[in-house]
Amino acid sequence: MNKKSFLMGTITITMAVIVCMAFFLHNAVNDFELNEYGESYGAVDISNASLEKAPDLIAVVSTDGEHGYVKKFDLFSEAPLSPNEALANQEAHMGEYKSISVYKKDGKTVIGEFLLGR
């Protein structure tokens, strides 16, 4: 075995170990399952959730009663930057709703909609 082959084998093994550790740490810290695309999914308290700690796909019930998931960035896309901004947005959009797609756990198949009060 030459030096180049040995080095490439070592790099490949090292990368595999890093990927396995990242998978283990992601699941150990967040306690969420992963779908076939590597996206985390699970239930959180939306009123108390933070963007950093939430899974990629958050469990919800659609307007027609289907259990599914919304994408984290769809749910948190319009998060206010301050309490004053939150109050101003609430007053400006009182009674309005934003429709968000609800997906199966694969994050691709749309099964309904979730209405988010603005």
Order of alpha helices (4+ residues) and beta strands (2+ residues): alpha-beta-beta-beta-beta-alpha-alpha-beta-beta
